[in-house]
Amino acid sequence: MVIGYLELDIHFPHSRSLKDKRKELASLKDRIRQKHNVALAELDFQDTWQRTKIGVVTVNSQQSIVEQVLARIRADVFENVNGELLGSHIQFF
């Protein structure tokens, strides 16, 4: 069994309040969950208006499948987020 972990650091430059950020973040999280069937949570910057850190986890018996899923999520966020992807990191356990 392979556990894949993707960490995404995102900046929302147009967010002017926590409410704006949480709206954008909820939309992003819902889209990722529905499209990729993974678990995710906000890990850091909960009280910061324009920044967030998200952790995404998926499990499979084959590492290549886990790698593909996490790479697709990273590409999807990079192309579709209403902000800027500052960084990402993938780990396997």
Secondary structure, 3 states (H helix, E strand, C coil): CEEEEEEEEEECCCCCCHHHHHHHHHHHHHHHHHHHCCEEEEEECCCCCCEEEEEEEEEECCHHHHHHHHHHHHHHHHHHCCCEEEEEEEEEC
